[in-house]
Amino acid sequence: MNTPISCEFYDQLMVAIERKIPSTIVYEENAQKLSIKGVVQELSMIEYEEFLILHGGQKINLQTIFSFNGKKHKED
């Protein structure tokens, strides 16, 4: 079951998209904690899950994000 994404997190994502702010995202993939820097291009629903899509096409599931630009959104 997916955990609801907070309105504050959505707001932060939307500001980053609108202003094309280079962002640092810490997330989990294949049981590893990864960090990536990039510009978020859009948010998208793919098979009932929400993803942010970076410039260049990389997709990150919102449920896997620990922090966005230093602000924690999920416990380790």
MARVEX-337013 format. One record per residue: z, y, x of N, C-alpha, C in turn; residue number from 1. Coordinates in nm, 4 decimals. Each point is the difference from the previous one (the first is absolute). Example, Ala and Ser with C-alpha at 12.3 -4.5 7.8 and 13.67 -1.06 7.14 Angstrom:
// residues 2
+----------+----------+----------+----------+----------+----------+----------+----------+----------+-------+
!       nz !       ny !       nx !      caz !      cay !      cax !       cz !       cy !       cx ! vexlo !
+----------+----------+----------+----------+----------+----------+----------+----------+----------+-------+
!   0.7800 !  -0.5690 !   1.3190 !   0.0000 !   0.1190 !  -0.0890 !   0.0000 !   0.1200 !   0.0900 !     1 !
!  -0.0720 !   0.1050 !  -0.0350 !   0.0060 !   0.1190 !   0.0820 !   0.0730 !   0.1090 !  -0.0770 !     2 !
+----------+----------+----------+----------+----------+----------+----------+----------+----------+-------+
***
This chain:
// residues 76
+----------+----------+----------+----------+----------+----------+----------+----------+----------+-------+
!       nz !       ny !       nx !      caz !      cay !      cax !       cz !       cy !       cx ! vexlo !
+----------+----------+----------+----------+----------+----------+----------+----------+----------+-------+
!   0.0000 !  -0.1192 !   0.0840 !   0.0000 !   0.1192 !  -0.0840 !   0.0000 !   0.1249 !   0.0880 !     1 !
!  -0.0807 !   0.0952 !  -0.0361 !  -0.0091 !   0.1242 !   0.0757 !   0.1120 !   0.0954 !  -0.0380 !     2 !
!   0.0486 !   0.0730 !   0.0978 !   0.1000 !   0.1030 !  -0.0220 !  -0.0718 !   0.1289 !  -0.0351 !     3 !
!   0.0461 !   0.0716 !  -0.1030 !  -0.0668 !   0.1264 !  -0.0343 !   0.0037 !   0.0983 !   0.1174 !     4 !
!  -0.1067 !   0.0752 !   0.0149 !  -0.0099 !   0.1018 !   0.1036 !   0.0582 !   0.1297 !  -0.0567 !     5 !
!   0.0844 !   0.0659 !   0.0781 !   0.0654 !   0.1214 !  -0.0501 !  -0.1003 !   0.1142 !  -0.0159 !     6 !
!   0.0310 !   0.0886 !  -0.0922 !  -0.0837 !   0.1191 !  -0.0221 !  -0.0020 !   0.0872 !   0.1250 !     7 !
!   0.1121 !   0.0058 !   0.0702 !   0.0087 !   0.0792 !   0.1228 !  -0.0982 !  -0.0521 !   0.1054 !     8 !
!  -0.0118 !  -0.1338 !   0.0108 !  -0.0922 !  -0.0609 !   0.0947 !  -0.1442 !   0.0335 !  -0.0393 !     9 !
!  -0.0325 !  -0.0124 !  -0.1303 !  -0.1345 !   0.0364 !  -0.0466 !  -0.0312 !   0.1454 !   0.0325 !    10 !
!   0.0965 !   0.0873 !  -0.0247 !  -0.0206 !   0.1421 !   0.0282 !  -0.0295 !   0.0222 !   0.1483 !    11 !
!   0.0756 !  -0.0675 !   0.0853 !  -0.0207 !   0.0126 !   0.1438 !  -0.1404 !  -0.0487 !   0.0386 !    12 !
!  -0.0430 !  -0.1116 !  -0.0581 !  -0.1337 !  -0.0523 !   0.0272 !  -0.1084 !   0.0971 !  -0.0473 !    13 !
!   0.0177 !   0.0559 !  -0.1184 !  -0.1006 !   0.0913 !  -0.0548 !  -0.0141 !   0.1264 !   0.0852 !    14 !
!   0.1111 !   0.0528 !   0.0489 !  -0.0058 !   0.1178 !   0.0871 !  -0.0749 !  -0.0350 !   0.1284 !    15 !
!   0.0292 !  -0.1172 !   0.0565 !  -0.0679 !  -0.0428 !   0.1229 !  -0.1508 !  -0.0149 !  -0.0222 !    16 !
!  -0.0380 !  -0.0509 !  -0.1178 !  -0.1425 !  -0.0168 !  -0.0318 !  -0.0664 !   0.1372 !  -0.0175 !    17 !
!   0.0601 !   0.0844 !  -0.0819 !  -0.0595 !   0.1310 !  -0.0299 !  -0.0139 !   0.0879 !   0.1240 !    18 !
!   0.0994 !  -0.0069 !   0.0878 !  -0.0003 !   0.0881 !   0.1182 !  -0.0568 !  -0.0677 !   0.1245 !    19 !
!  -0.0396 !  -0.1281 !  -0.0166 !  -0.0558 !  -0.0777 !   0.1129 !   0.0950 !   0.0007 !   0.1197 !    20 !
!   0.1277 !  -0.0269 !  -0.0281 !   0.1041 !   0.0014 !   0.1020 !  -0.0026 !  -0.1314 !   0.0789 !    21 !
!  -0.0137 !   0.0066 !   0.1322 !   0.0123 !  -0.1223 !   0.0800 !   0.1394 !  -0.0585 !  -0.0219 !    22 !
!   0.0065 !  -0.1280 !  -0.0332 !   0.1252 !  -0.0623 !  -0.0400 !   0.0325 !  -0.1224 !   0.0843 !    23 !
!   0.1297 !  -0.0265 !   0.0116 !   0.0480 !  -0.1202 !   0.0673 !   0.0579 !  -0.0917 !  -0.1066 !    24 !
!  -0.0495 !  -0.1236 !  -0.0037 !   0.0407 !  -0.0961 !  -0.1021 !   0.0557 !  -0.1233 !   0.0704 !    25 !
!   0.1224 !  -0.0388 !  -0.0381 !   0.0603 !  -0.1226 !   0.0501 !   0.0001 !  -0.0978 !  -0.1165 !    26 !
!  -0.0610 !  -0.1164 !   0.0209 !  -0.0164 !  -0.0972 !  -0.1076 !   0.0093 !  -0.1421 !   0.0533 !    27 !
!   0.0027 !  -0.0951 !  -0.0924 !   0.0086 !  -0.1409 !   0.0376 !  -0.1319 !  -0.0697 !  -0.0292 !    28 !
!  -0.0459 !  -0.0799 !   0.0981 !  -0.1205 !  -0.0798 !  -0.0182 !   0.0188 !  -0.1307 !   0.0757 !    29 !
!  -0.0199 !  -0.1124 !  -0.0696 !   0.0168 !  -0.1329 !   0.0607 !   0.1360 !  -0.0138 !   0.0673 !    30 !
!   0.1063 !   0.0423 !  -0.0705 !   0.1390 !  -0.0087 !   0.0459 !   0.0265 !   0.0807 !   0.1274 !    31 !
!  -0.0866 !   0.0957 !   0.0314 !   0.0201 !   0.0882 !   0.1154 !   0.0087 !   0.1440 !  -0.0487 !    32 !
!   0.0870 !   0.0751 !   0.0645 !   0.0126 !   0.1421 !  -0.0310 !  -0.0967 !   0.0766 !   0.0899 !    33 !
!  -0.0920 !   0.0728 !  -0.0613 !  -0.1034 !   0.0722 !   0.0732 !   0.0089 !   0.1490 !  -0.0287 !    34 !
!  -0.0545 !   0.0800 !   0.0901 !  -0.0066 !   0.1443 !  -0.0181 !  -0.1437 !   0.0435 !   0.0252 !    35 !
!  -0.0480 !   0.0905 !  -0.0842 !  -0.1361 !   0.0499 !   0.0148 !  -0.0006 !   0.1494 !  -0.0288 !    36 !
!  -0.0887 !   0.0713 !   0.0660 !  -0.0186 !   0.1428 !  -0.0258 !  -0.1405 !   0.0185 !  -0.0546 !    37 !
!  -0.0116 !   0.0836 !  -0.1022 !  -0.1307 !   0.0266 !  -0.0575 !   0.0099 !   0.0969 !  -0.1157 !    38 !
!  -0.1149 !   0.0331 !  -0.0565 !  -0.0073 !   0.0904 !  -0.1151 !  -0.0242 !  -0.0843 !  -0.1246 !    39 !
!   0.0896 !   0.0151 !  -0.0981 !  -0.0149 !  -0.0732 !  -0.1253 !  -0.1124 !   0.0640 !  -0.0799 !    40 !
!  -0.0965 !  -0.0808 !  -0.0381 !  -0.1172 !   0.0495 !  -0.0714 !   0.0191 !  -0.0075 !  -0.1514 !    41 !
!   0.0584 !  -0.1117 !  -0.0474 !   0.0180 !  -0.0157 !  -0.1447 !   0.1008 !  -0.1098 !  -0.0299 !    42 !
!   0.0423 !  -0.0057 !  -0.1277 !   0.0802 !  -0.1095 !  -0.0521 !  -0.0906 !  -0.0803 !  -0.0915 !    43 !
!   0.0189 !  -0.1325 !  -0.0018 !  -0.0889 !  -0.0836 !  -0.0789 !   0.0748 !  -0.1218 !  -0.0533 !    44 !
!  -0.0401 !  -0.0448 !  -0.1193 !   0.0523 !  -0.1248 !  -0.0576 !  -0.0979 !  -0.1108 !   0.0338 !    45 !
!   0.0509 !  -0.1075 !   0.0591 !  -0.0816 !  -0.1157 !   0.0320 !   0.0748 !  -0.1232 !  -0.0501 !    46 !
!  -0.0591 !  -0.0673 !  -0.0978 !   0.0612 !  -0.1191 !  -0.0599 !   0.1466 !   0.0232 !  -0.0362 !    47 !
!   0.0275 !   0.1055 !  -0.0745 !   0.1312 !   0.0354 !  -0.0538 !   0.1011 !   0.0418 !   0.1058 !    48 !
!  -0.0440 !   0.0297 !   0.1205 !   0.0888 !   0.0497 !   0.1033 !  -0.0521 !   0.1338 !   0.0503 !    49 !
!   0.0936 !   0.0873 !   0.0405 !  -0.0363 !   0.1337 !   0.0452 !  -0.0120 !   0.0042 !   0.1521 !    50 !
!  -0.1072 !   0.0616 !   0.0462 !  -0.0269 !   0.0117 !   0.1426 !  -0.0292 !   0.1442 !   0.0356 !    51 !
!   0.0391 !   0.0379 !   0.1227 !  -0.0510 !   0.1254 !   0.0531 !  -0.1134 !  -0.0388 !   0.0933 !    52 !
!  -0.1005 !   0.0827 !   0.0024 !  -0.1177 !  -0.0276 !   0.0823 !  -0.0127 !   0.1132 !   0.1014 !    53 !
!   0.0007 !  -0.0395 !   0.1261 !  -0.0101 !   0.0970 !   0.1087 !  -0.1453 !   0.0344 !   0.0271 !    54 !
!  -0.0211 !   0.1177 !   0.0586 !  -0.1331 !   0.0373 !   0.0467 !  -0.0423 !  -0.1091 !   0.0983 !    55 !
!  -0.1117 !  -0.0614 !  -0.0216 !  -0.0436 !  -0.1136 !   0.0807 !   0.0056 !  -0.1297 !  -0.0790 !    56 !
!   0.0667 !   0.0033 !  -0.1167 !  -0.0047 !  -0.1137 !  -0.0905 !   0.1168 !  -0.0959 !   0.0001 !    57 !
!   0.0961 !   0.0125 !   0.0924 !   0.1126 !  -0.0929 !   0.0003 !   0.0827 !   0.0178 !  -0.1265 !    58 !
!   0.0377 !  -0.1130 !  -0.0614 !   0.0789 !   0.0002 !  -0.1229 !   0.1413 !  -0.0491 !   0.0308 !    59 !
!   0.0992 !   0.0712 !  -0.0538 !   0.1397 !  -0.0397 !   0.0165 !   0.0646 !  -0.0043 !  -0.1380 !    60 !
!   0.0564 !  -0.1151 !  -0.0341 !   0.0683 !  -0.0176 !  -0.1279 !   0.1249 !   0.0883 !  -0.0019 !    61 !
!   0.0163 !   0.0798 !  -0.1055 !   0.1155 !   0.0895 !  -0.0087 !   0.1315 !  -0.0767 !   0.0030 !    62 !
!   0.0000 !  -0.1246 !  -0.0484 !   0.1215 !  -0.0817 !  -0.0028 !   0.0473 !  -0.0383 !   0.1403 !    63 !
!  -0.0874 !   0.0096 !   0.1002 !   0.0357 !  -0.0427 !   0.1354 !   0.0433 !   0.1157 !   0.0895 !    64 !
!  -0.0018 !   0.1222 !  -0.0517 !   0.0297 !   0.1178 !   0.0821 !   0.1514 !   0.0212 !   0.0100 !    65 !
!   0.0479 !   0.0059 !   0.1258 !   0.1408 !   0.0287 !   0.0270 !   0.0234 !   0.1501 !   0.0068 !    66 !
!  -0.0891 !   0.0714 !   0.0709 !   0.0160 !   0.1447 !   0.0104 !  -0.1365 !   0.0675 !   0.0104 !    67 !
!  -0.0013 !   0.1247 !  -0.0466 !  -0.1209 !   0.0812 !   0.0009 !   0.0391 !   0.1356 !   0.0563 !    68 !
!  -0.0576 !   0.0349 !   0.1155 !   0.0330 !   0.1257 !   0.0687 !   0.1507 !   0.0169 !   0.0214 !    69 !
!   0.0632 !  -0.1113 !   0.0394 !   0.1424 !   0.0033 !   0.0325 !   0.0948 !  -0.0132 !  -0.1164 !    70 !
!  -0.0509 !   0.0032 !  -0.1218 !   0.0849 !  -0.0121 !  -0.1184 !   0.0023 !  -0.1450 !  -0.0455 !    71 !
!   0.1197 !  -0.0586 !  -0.0051 !   0.0166 !  -0.1401 !  -0.0342 !  -0.0244 !  -0.0239 !  -0.1494 !    72 !
!  -0.0758 !  -0.1061 !  -0.0312 !  -0.0292 !  -0.0337 !  -0.1399 !   0.0404 !  -0.1423 !  -0.0355 !    73 !
!   0.0396 !  -0.0773 !   0.1013 !   0.0356 !  -0.1395 !  -0.0233 !   0.0926 !  -0.0420 !   0.1130 !    74 !
!   0.0951 !  -0.0859 !  -0.0330 !   0.0915 !  -0.0489 !   0.1030 !  -0.0696 !  -0.1039 !   0.0867 !    75 !
!   0.0377 !  -0.0040 !   0.1281 !  -0.0551 !  -0.0977 !   0.0948 !   0.0405 !  -0.1415 !  -0.0383 !    76 !
+----------+----------+----------+----------+----------+----------+----------+----------+----------+-------+
***
